[in-house]
Amino acid sequence: MRVGDVEAGPGQHAYGFVRVAAGRSGLAADVPVHLIAGAAPGPVLLVQGAVHGNEIIASIAIVRLARAIDPARLRGTVIGVPVLNRVGFDLSERLNRMDGKDISTLFPGCPSGGVSDQIAAAYFREVVARANVMVELHAGGQSGYERYILYTADRDPARPTEIERNRRKLAIAFGLDTAAFFPQGIFGTNASEEAFERAGVVMIQPEIGGGTGWHEHGLDSVADIERGVRNVMKALDMIDGEPETDGPLCTVYNAGIVLWKPPVDALFIRRQGFGARLAAGDLYATMQDPYTGETLAEIRTPQAGIVIPSGQEWPTAGTTSIGILGVVDAVEDRRTLETSVRFAR
Amino acid sequence: MKIGNLAPQAGQKSYGTLVATQTRGQFAAEIPLHVVRGARHGPALVVQAGVSGLEIEPSMVLPSVAEELNPAEMSGTLVLVPLLNTSGFEFEQANAIWDDTNLHEVGRGRADGTVSEQLVDRYYRDVIAPADAVLDVRTGAKWGYFRYAGVYETASQERSRTLATALGLPHVLLGQPAGRTIACEAARDGKAVVSVWVGGGPGLRDHRESDLRRIRNAVRNALRSLGMLRAAFEGDTEQPMVVSCHTVLRHPGARGFTFIDKSRRGTRVDAGQSIGQIVHPFTGDVLTEVKVPRDGFMIDAGASWPVVPDGYPLAILGDIVS
């Protein structure tokens, strides 16, 4: 198996870089890749971290996984990418400062575009397109803490496609007690997700860990990711073993209530924790004058919902959502749900 | 008394701003502050926070501390600055935005200097110089987590130590590294000065409420210690571990993920003992061990988040004094 200039024969683990675009100074943000080729054939699993450069929990877990996976006992191939956005990683920033873009939204990329578009194009061609399954790992950056798995909503829930069925299976197989999907269009059109689907890649997005919970839960988050990826590998029959999960049940939320910063900006103070059941109009957070303590705005839920294990905690509201609520779509029971997934190619 | 646009009478409290200068775009470089003037004469205490635009959690509680106080029951004057570096807060960075300057590094400022130097100069002359005591409330920003009271080694160290010991925090660090901070300048001027290090982003999720309570208690305990307020002690302990600082471990040169063994904090460690590792971010190779150069007590302080800026303290150690 070859990915960029990195090549591994059956039963081998190779490490190297996939060449991508260089900036105006010649700075080349080539992407580090672990290529672990199993001794036996099987699917290709891409495990990718830090497409947002400040979401680094997964990077720690991916490196640990890459060192721990035994290629001799592996069926198929694992491509481990600890850090996709290297410049963002170096600067502890979500975006790629080379052009200020979010690489995660640019797939399949554009070879004649800006640096991030070129990075996306090369990476998509050399790495993503070779995978059957892509686990794109996210976290709360330094401003939040999260613990759920996200996947793209079915276009027609009554008639899900094979890719849609498989990503829901793998999301549940990952092993967390909470999964969620955003209703179609809630964040606008996601060209990257469409590109993955067109390439036949099943993509799931665990959202695990983050800076505000690191002091007490950092290594737990790393362990959650390692466990989850192993569970996906088991569901894909890449390794042997029983899944290890939070428990038999996984609550799947339709996460259709996204809360944003109100017109007034100030000190953001979150008032609700994970799992809080809120009625319409309940208080989620306040914007407080940092100098007087006066409440300048109240952020209330527009409709009833349960707080997804997610959202801003650091006391400034950024440009991303500050809270996500959902309603229960289903409670899946792993004891009876078939979560194994097989691929022809 | 008059500070900025504030001129509270005895037994009153007020809120306003100290305008130091204008930027070239004619924004006011100013500092919002509360003044609580007791009904009776007494010492002047300044409580300042947010000198770094990323050390903002104290502002979640400090305004309510001013609101809670009844000046009729107080002696002396409390000047409370919940968030000094307003431009750093606005643009979510440690430094003041107007000249990209760390307000902890300009000493007592300069009247003919940059915007930041002028801001600190005016603040120092109008607020710090008349004070008897200063609490400089600090946090670990987005990288570390802290819980101790620090005292500079200056001529006023004993008075500062007395104040630090009264705040209710578990550890007191004597001889914390000096620098060109406003607080350090105040200590050099003979004032009782304590750096109140509480909290930081990596502990925000799990310790926010308890840390905000610690900050509130520290201010009230300081007022109590200075004879400005009759109140019961509230805090973690009235008998903190007092440690004389001998080592601040910083980045050893190699860069990657920094993992510090936080379980060692609050314990004795031996010379040569590893308390952490710097790990290659892509391969997981251990690039270097973070080792303790001499025996000591590791206080509850230092880096937590695994990506830390160069120069950030990884651990602080000292000898137990009492």
HADDOCK unambig.tbl for C-alpha pairs under 7 A between the chains (distance, minus, plus):
assign (segid A and resid 32 and name CA) (segid B and resid 282 and name CA) 6.60 0.50 0.50
assign (segid A and resid 63 and name CA) (segid B and resid 282 and name CA) 6.22 0.50 0.50
assign (segid A and resid 63 and name CA) (segid B and resid 283 and name CA) 5.92 0.50 0.50
assign (segid A and resid 63 and name CA) (segid B and resid 284 and name CA) 5.61 0.50 0.50
assign (segid A and resid 64 and name CA) (segid B and resid 284 and name CA) 6.71 0.50 0.50
assign (segid A and resid 82 and name CA) (segid B and resid 282 and name CA) 5.93 0.50 0.50
assign (segid A and resid 142 and name CA) (segid B and resid 142 and name CA) 6.66 0.50 0.50
assign (segid A and resid 211 and name CA) (segid B and resid 201 and name CA) 6.69 0.50 0.50
assign (segid A and resid 211 and name CA) (segid B and resid 202 and name CA) 5.18 0.50 0.50
assign (segid A and resid 211 and name CA) (segid B and resid 305 and name CA) 6.57 0.50 0.50
assign (segid A and resid 212 and name CA) (segid B and resid 201 and name CA) 5.18 0.50 0.50
assign (segid A and resid 212 and name CA) (segid B and resid 202 and name CA) 4.28 0.50 0.50
assign (segid A and resid 212 and name CA) (segid B and resid 203 and name CA) 5.81 0.50 0.50
assign (segid A and resid 212 and name CA) (segid B and resid 204 and name CA) 5.19 0.50 0.50
assign (segid A and resid 212 and name CA) (segid B and resid 205 and name CA) 5.21 0.50 0.50
assign (segid A and resid 213 and name CA) (segid B and resid 202 and name CA) 5.65 0.50 0.50
assign (segid A and resid 213 and name CA) (segid B and resid 203 and name CA) 6.14 0.50 0.50
assign (segid A and resid 213 and name CA) (segid B and resid 204 and name CA) 6.91 0.50 0.50
assign (segid A and resid 213 and name CA) (segid B and resid 205 and name CA) 5.33 0.50 0.50
assign (segid A and resid 213 and name CA) (segid B and resid 206 and name CA) 6.81 0.50 0.50
assign (segid A and resid 214 and name CA) (segid B and resid 202 and name CA) 5.11 0.50 0.50
assign (segid A and resid 214 and name CA) (segid B and resid 203 and name CA) 6.96 0.50 0.50
assign (segid A and resid 214 and name CA) (segid B and resid 305 and name CA) 6.44 0.50 0.50
assign (segid A and resid 215 and name CA) (segid B and resid 202 and name CA) 4.93 0.50 0.50
assign (segid A and resid 215 and name CA) (segid B and resid 203 and name CA) 5.22 0.50 0.50
assign (segid A and resid 215 and name CA) (segid B and resid 304 and name CA) 5.97 0.50 0.50
assign (segid A and resid 216 and name CA) (segid B and resid 203 and name CA) 6.93 0.50 0.50
assign (segid A and resid 290 and name CA) (segid B and resid 59 and name CA) 5.32 0.50 0.50
assign (segid A and resid 290 and name CA) (segid B and resid 60 and name CA) 6.50 0.50 0.50
assign (segid A and resid 290 and name CA) (segid B and resid 82 and name CA) 6.92 0.50 0.50
assign (segid A and resid 290 and name CA) (segid B and resid 83 and name CA) 6.88 0.50 0.50
assign (segid A and resid 291 and name CA) (segid B and resid 32 and name CA) 6.29 0.50 0.50
assign (segid A and resid 291 and name CA) (segid B and resid 59 and name CA) 6.80 0.50 0.50
assign (segid A and resid 291 and name CA) (segid B and resid 63 and name CA) 6.22 0.50 0.50
assign (segid A and resid 291 and name CA) (segid B and resid 82 and name CA) 5.67 0.50 0.50
assign (segid A and resid 291 and name CA) (segid B and resid 83 and name CA) 6.56 0.50 0.50
assign (segid A and resid 292 and name CA) (segid B and resid 63 and name CA) 5.22 0.50 0.50
assign (segid A and resid 293 and name CA) (segid B and resid 63 and name CA) 5.10 0.50 0.50
assign (segid A and resid 293 and name CA) (segid B and resid 64 and name CA) 6.30 0.50 0.50
assign (segid A and resid 313 and name CA) (segid B and resid 205 and name CA) 6.88 0.50 0.50
assign (segid A and resid 314 and name CA) (segid B and resid 201 and name CA) 6.87 0.50 0.50
